[in-house]
Amino acid sequence: MTTVDRRRPVLLISVVAVLAAAIVAWLVWPSSGGEQVQRSTQGPYTVQLSVEDPHQGGNVFALTVTGATPDVVTLEPVMPQMGHALAPSPAIAEAPGKFRTGDVLLPMSGQWEITVSLRGPSGATQHVFPLLVK
């Protein structure tokens, strides 16, 4: 008569369950990721995009533009993997070359692309920034 060792499948299932729980906890755990800062140069504009701890919900984006001075600056979040595209949000000038958005609602965590569009006498450009939202 053959005996079956049932401990191996139970151990394997336990290890997989603990690993899955650790991954889920890492994804949903509140973090103080700090400020995310990225820079892009296209045409006459260099744009620096800053956001404090990108998270699900309302986020305020700060933009510093050097080079030419744009008349209009907008920010448009897109989540290509899920097919989400949100309406563009205007960035309001706070000082020469300094712009800020109001709360931009990012409805879910995951990988987003933030497109900053600039238009002015020197031309129009778009700058795309990847952003991981937790």
C-alpha positions in Angstrom: 0.0 0.0 0.0 1.3 3.5 -0.9 1.0 6.4 1.4 0.5 9.9 -0.1 2.4 12.8 1.5 -0.2 15.5 1.8 2.1 18.0 3.4 3.8 19.2 0.2 0.7 20.6 -1.6 -0.5 22.3 1.7 3.0 23.9 2.1 3.0 25.1 -1.5 -0.5 26.6 -1.2 0.5 28.3 2.0 3.6 29.8 0.5 1.7 31.1 -2.5 -1.1 32.6 -0.3 1.5 34.4 1.9 3.3 35.7 -1.2 0.0 36.9 -2.7 -1.0 38.6 0.6 2.4 40.4 0.7 2.0 41.7 -2.8 -1.6 43.0 -2.1 -0.4 44.7 1.1 2.5 46.4 -0.7 0.1 47.7 -3.4 -2.5 49.1 -1.0 -0.3 50.1 1.9 -0.3 53.9 2.4 3.1 55.3 1.5 4.8 58.6 1.8 6.4 58.2 -1.6 7.5 61.8 -1.5 7.6 64.2 -4.4 7.8 62.8 -7.9 9.7 65.1 -10.3 10.2 64.5 -14.0 11.6 66.7 -16.8 11.1 66.8 -20.6 12.2 69.1 -23.4 10.3 69.4 -26.6 10.6 72.2 -29.1 11.0 75.6 -27.3 9.8 74.3 -23.9 11.4 72.5 -21.1 8.8 71.2 -18.6 9.3 70.0 -15.1 6.3 68.1 -13.6 6.1 67.6 -9.8 3.4 65.8 -7.8 3.5 65.0 -4.1 3.0 61.2 -3.4 0.8 60.3 -6.4 -2.3 58.5 -5.2 -5.8 57.5 -6.1 -8.0 60.5 -5.7 -7.2 64.2 -6.0 -3.7 65.2 -6.9 -2.2 68.7 -7.5 0.5 69.0 -10.2 3.1 71.7 -10.2 4.7 72.7 -13.5 7.8 74.7 -14.2 8.3 75.8 -17.8 11.6 77.3 -19.1 12.5 78.4 -22.5 9.6 80.0 -24.3 6.6 81.3 -22.4 3.3 79.5 -23.1 -0.1 81.1 -23.1 -2.0 77.9 -22.4 -0.9 74.9 -20.3 -3.2 71.9 -19.8 -2.6 68.5 -18.2 -4.4 65.3 -19.4 -4.2 62.0 -17.5 -4.6 58.8 -19.6 -4.4 55.2 -18.4 -3.8 53.3 -21.7 -4.0 49.8 -20.2 -7.5 50.4 -19.0 -8.7 52.7 -21.8 -9.3 55.6 -19.5 -8.8 59.2 -20.6 -9.8 62.1 -18.4 -10.7 65.6 -19.5 -7.8 68.0 -19.7 -7.3 70.2 -16.6 -6.0 73.7 -17.0 -2.8 74.7 -15.2 -3.1 78.2 -13.8 -0.1 80.5 -13.9 1.2 81.4 -10.4 4.3 83.3 -11.4 6.4 83.5 -14.6 7.1 80.0 -15.7 5.2 78.4 -12.7 1.9 76.7 -13.1 -0.4 74.6 -10.9 -3.5 72.5 -11.4 -6.4 72.2 -9.1 -7.2 68.7 -7.8 -6.8 66.2 -10.7 -8.9 63.1 -9.9 -7.1 59.9 -10.7 -9.8 57.3 -10.1 -7.7 54.2 -9.8 -4.2 53.1 -8.9 -1.8 51.8 -11.7 0.3 53.2 -14.5 -0.8 56.5 -15.9 0.5 58.8 -18.6 0.3 62.5 -17.9 0.3 64.6 -21.1 1.2 68.3 -20.6 0.2 70.4 -23.6 1.7 73.9 -24.1 0.6 76.5 -26.6 2.1 79.9 -27.2 3.7 82.3 -29.7 6.7 79.9 -30.0 4.5 77.0 -31.0 2.7 74.0 -29.5 4.1 70.9 -27.9 3.1 67.9 -25.8 5.2 66.3 -23.1 4.2 62.8 -21.8 5.3 61.7 -18.3 4.8 58.2 -16.9 3.3 58.2 -13.4 2.7 55.2 -11.1 -0.3 55.9 -8.9 -0.6 53.8 -5.7 
